Amino acid sequence: MSTTASSPLLSLKNPTTLVVVSAALILSAAMGIRQTFGLFIGPFSFDRGMPVTLIAFAIALHNLVWGFAQPFAGAAADRYGCTPVVAFGAACFAAGLAMAAVAPSGAMLVIGLGVLVGIGISCTSFGVVLSAVGRAASDERRSMAMGIASAGGSLGQVLMIPLAQTIRETAGVSTSLFALAFVMLVAAPLGIALDRHARASATPAAPSAAEPPASSLREALSQAGRHRGYRLLTVGFFTCGFQLAFIATHLPGYLFLCHMPAGLGATALALIGLFNMAGSWTCGWLGGRFRQQYVLGWLYLVRGAAIAAFVALPKTTASVVVFAAVMGLTWLGTVPLTSGLIAKVFGTRHLGTLFGVCFLSHQLGSFLGAWLGGFVFDVTGSYSLIWGATAAAGLFAAMLHFPIDDTAPGSRSGTSAPAAA
């Protein structure tokens, strides 16, 4: 039995520990900074005279660019390792934030916050980072390791949102964005640790019994395209992006329209990050004990019901806090479950690429969630229609995930062991 499998997951003696911790820190920086963007919509609109639709488009565009760039970033990490990919991504991310900090016009804001940040985050987030964790962890521990890395990544949302809010209020928008760019650059060297597992093995590890036979990238993509479960997973992931991007981008503005206390929007986003730490860990744990598609189905049902209840009930500080807590518990738990399910069916050799293709659907949803929120508000003066669509999407996604077949391509068995790969 390997060291990874026999020692505790986060033991200092376990070679996977450094990979998991480094992955969590990189995700903390990238995802934490990304979650602050909703705090800048008001200042960009009032101080620089930019339309809300344009600002929402810039934020939405980074999701779209992220999605289209993710398969290429994942493929590059699969082939060349994470070190150069993370370094390049961190530099692009920081450059985009710096450009947004000094943007005198909407075009420059779109290039910085939309294009450069989108490219940067594709190289410093799930498709690259969690794929490294998936390769480092044993089959039995993979779902849990991915859940822990995702949970640790939520620490950035807890820390970055108050940091950005405080600096913005005391020193201005530009200084706040420059500070976030500096944080991203500091995280860049952590990409070296993600390749530690590959360097530590003098010879490739023998594949496990559950690992599908090695294949070329073209064969892996062809198998995935023909696999009904992968197609359903990809379509369902669209909903996750739609829901999360809308809430992260427009919740502060929505609470302002509801005459809630100033700063409650930032507090709600920080609480989402805090509870996401527990939610991601729990989803990783559940994914190791139950079929991951079932856990995903129930997660989407709970999220959709929580959104519907929040919109229907009166708005109070307590209701916002409860809503943020439930959203946090269901926020990014989809990621370790989705990536773990892909690894279970197709193995880890091309995990970065296959997750990247699936993640493109997620980011198409993110683009629409962020942009349509601003568009619908500008047209109707209300977020009601988009809130309704966001709640209904949860039921739609659940119905897609429950029937997913997690059998590997070529297997004659229609069943699978309850434990995740």
N, C-alpha and C positions, 0 to 999 in steps of 0.2 A: 504494500500500500504506500502511496506517495506521501511525502511530508505534508503536502497541501491538504490531503484528504484526512490524515490522521491527527494533525494538530489543530487546536482551536483556530477558528477563522481569523481572529485578530490577535493571535499570539505573536510575540516578537520573533519567535522561532519559525513562524510560518512565512515563506517567501512571498505569499500573496498579500501580506499585510501592507507592505510599502506601496504596492500597486493600488490597493483599495484606498489608502489614506491620500495618496497623491491624486488619484482620480477625484476623490471627494473635494479636495482643495481647489483643483482646477474648475470643477463644476460650480463650486461656491463662488468663485470669481466671475465666471462667465454668466451663469444663470442669475446670480444675485444682481449683477450690474444690469442685465437685461430687464429684470423686473422693476427697475427704477424708472423706466422710460415714461410711464404714465404720470409721474410726478412733474414732468417737464412740459406737458401739453399746455397747461394754464400759462406758465411764464413765457413760453414761445409765442402763444397767441396774444397775450396782453402786452408783453414788453417789446416783442419784435413785430407785432402786427401780422402774424401768419395765420391763415384760416385753419380752423380745427381740422377740416377735411384734409388739408395738405400735411399737417403734422401727423395725423392718423395714417395717411398714406405712407409717409416715410417710415413710421414704425411698422406698418403692415408689410412694406416692401422688404425690410430686413428678414421677416419671416419667410417670404417667398424666395429671396436669394438664398437664405439658409437652406431651404428645402431643396432647391435645384443643385446647390453646391455640395450637399451632404453625401450623396453617393460617391462623388469624386474624392471628397476628403476621406471617406471611409475606405475607398479603394487604395488611396495613397498610403494610408496608415497600415492597411493589410500588407502592402508590398514593401514599403520603405521604413516602417516603424512610426511610432507616435512622436518621437523627438522633433524631427523637422516640421511635421504637420502642426503640432501644437505651437511651436515657435512662430511659424508663419502666421497662424491664425491669431495669436495674441498681438502680433505687430499690426495686422489689419484691423483688429478690433480697436486697439488703442488709437490708431490713426483716424478711424471713423468717429470715435468719441471726440477727439481733438478738433476735427473738422466741424462737427456739430457745435462745439463750444464757441467757435468764432464765426459760424455761418451768418452772413449778412442777408442771405436770400433763401428762398425755399429750395432752389435747385441744389445749393451746396448742402443743405440739411438732408435732402433726399440721398445725395451721393454718400455723405458721411454716415448718417444714421441708418440709411437703407441698404446701400450696396456694400460698403466696407465692413460695417458691423455684421451684416449677413454672412459674408465670406468668413470673417473672423470667428464667429460663433459656430459655424459648421465644422471648424477644425479644433474647437476647444470644448465641445459638448458631447452629447450622448453617443453619437455614431462612432466617434473616435475613442473617447474615454472609456465608456462602458464596454466597448468591444475588447479593449485591453484587459479589463477586469474579467470578462467572460473567458478569455484565453488563459488567464492566470489561474482561475479557480477550478477546482475539480467539478465533475458533473454534479455531485451531491450538494456542493456548496455554491454553485453558480448563481442561482436565483437569490440566495441570501446575500452573497457578496455584492451583486448588482444593487440589491435593495439598500445595503449599508452605504455604498458609494453614493447612491442617489439621495439617501437621507442626509449624509454628511454634506452633500452639495447644497442642501436647503439652508445650511448655516449662512451661506452668502446672502440669501434673501432676507434673513433675520437681521444681518449686520449692515448690508449695503443700503437698504432702503432708509433706515434712520440716519446713516452717514450722509447719504446724498441729500436727504431732506434738511439736515442740520447745516451742511456746508452751503446749500442753495439759499437758505434763509439768512445766513450770516455773511456769506461772501459772494453770492450770486450764482447764476446758472453756469457761467463759463468755468469758474473755479471748481464747481462741483463736478462737471464733466471731465475736466483735466485730472482731478483726483481719482476718478473712476478709471481713467486711462492708465494712470500710474499703477493702480492695483492690478490691472490686467497684465501689464508688463512684468510685474513682480512674480506673477504666477507662471510665466512662460517656462522657466527652467524645470518646473515639476514634470514636464513632459518626458524628461530623461528617465525618470523612475518608472514610467509606464512600460518601457521596453526592458526593464530589469528581468522580468520573468523569462523573456525570450533569450536574453544573454546568459542567464543562469544555467540554461540547459545546453550542454555540449552537443547533445543529439536530440532530435525531436522526440517528444513524448509519444509513447504508443497510444493510438486512439482507443477510447473506451469502447465497450460493447455497444453502447447506445449511440456512439458517434457514427454518422453516415460516412460511407467511403469518400475519400478525397476526390475532388473533381476540379475541372478548370472553372474559371470565373464565368465563362460563357455557358458551360453546362449548369452551373449553380443558378444563374439567372434564368435559364430556360426551365429548369425544374421548378423554381419558385413561381414563375409565370403560369405554369400549368397546375400548380397546387391550389385547390379551392380554398383551403384554410388560409394560405398566405394572402390570397386576393381579398378574402373577407377581413382579415386583420388589417390590411392596408387601407381598405375603404373605411373601416371603423375608426382607424387612427385619425382620419380627417376630423371627426367629431371632437376628439380630444383637443386638437389644435384650435378649432373654432371656439370652443368654450373657454379655454384658458387664455387665449389672446384677447378675447373680448373683455373678460373680467379684469385681467391685469392692466389693460390699457384704459378702460373706461370706468372702472369701479370708483376711483377717486372723484371723477367728474359727476358721476351719477349721485354719489352721496352728497356732493356740494349742492346739486339741484334739489335734493331732498331736505336741505337746510340742516344737515347734520353738522356736528362740531368740526371746526377747522382742524386738520391734521388726522382726522379719523380714517381718511382714505389710506394714508401712509401706514397708520397703525394696522388697518385691516390687511394690507399687503404683507406687512411684516408677520402678522399672526398666521397668514396662509403659509409663509415659509417656515415658521416655527412648528406648526402642526404637520407640515409636509415631512418633517424629519421623522416623526412617528409613523405617518402614513406610508412613506416609502419603505421603511424598515418592515412594517407589518405586511405590506404587499409582497415584499421579497420573501418573508417568512411563509406567508400563505402560498406563494407560488412554488415553494419547495415541498408542500404537503398536499396541495390540491391541484387539479388541472387548471393551468393558468388562464385558459380562455373563460372558464367559469368565474374565476375571481374577477377578471376584467368585466364580464357581463354585469355582475352585481355592483361593481364599482361605478359603472356608468349609470345604473339605475339609481343608486344613492345620490350621485352627483346631480342628475336631472331633477330628482324629487326635491333636493335641497334648494336648487335654483328656483323652482316653481314656488316653493313655500316662502322663500325670501322675498320674491316679487309680490306675492299676494298679501303678505302680512304687513302690518304697520312697521315703519322704520324707526327703530330706537337704537341706542348705543349697544344695548344687550343683544338685539337681533343681528346687528352687524358683526359683533364678536362671535356669536354662535355660527353665523353663516361662514365667516372666515375660517373658523375651526373645522367645520365640515368640509369646506373646500380644500383646506390644507391636507386633511386626512385622505382625500381622494385626488390630490393635485397631480403629482408626478409618479404616483404608484403605477401608472400605466407603463412607464418606461422600462423598469426592470422586468415587468411581466411580459411586455411585448418583445423586448430583446431576448429574454430568456426563452420564450416560446419559439422564436426564430432559431435560436441556437439548438433547442431541443429537436426541431424538425430537420434542420439543414446542417448542423454542426457549427464549429467556430472558425473554420478556415477563411470563409468569406463573410463573416458576421458583420463587419463594418460596412461592406457594400450592400448586403441584403437588408440590413436595418436602415441604411441610408435611403434605399429606394422606398421602403415602407414609410420612412420619416418624411419623404417628400409629400406624401398625402397629408400628413399631420400639418406640415407647413403651408400647404395650400389652404387648409382650414384656418390656420393662424392668420394668414393674409386676409381672408374674408372676414374673420371675426374682428380683427383690429380695424380694418378699413370700413366695413359695413357699419360698425358702431358709429364712427364719425359721420358717415354719409347719411345714415338714417336719422341721426340727431339733427344734422344741418337741414334736412328736408322736412322733418316732422316736428322738430323741437322736443322730441321725447325719445327715450331708449326702450319704450314698452315693446315694440314689435321685435326688436332684436333680443330682448330678454326672453320673450316667448319662444323664439326660434332656438335659443340656447338651451332652454329647458327641454323642449321636444327632442332635440338632438340626442339627449342622453338615452331616451327610450330606443331611438333608432339604432344607436351604437350597441346597446345591450342585445337587441334582437340579432345583430350581425355576429356577435362574439359567441353566444351560447352554442350555435351549431358548428363551430370551427372544428375541423378534424386535425389533430396534432400528430397524425401518423407520418413517418418519414417517407419521402418519395420512394416508390418501388416496394414498399412493405405490403404484404398481403393481409396483415392484421388490421382490423378496423378499430382496434382498441389500443389504449396506451396505459401504462402504469400511472397511477395518480401522482406520483412524485415528479417534479419538474426536473429537466436536465440540469 
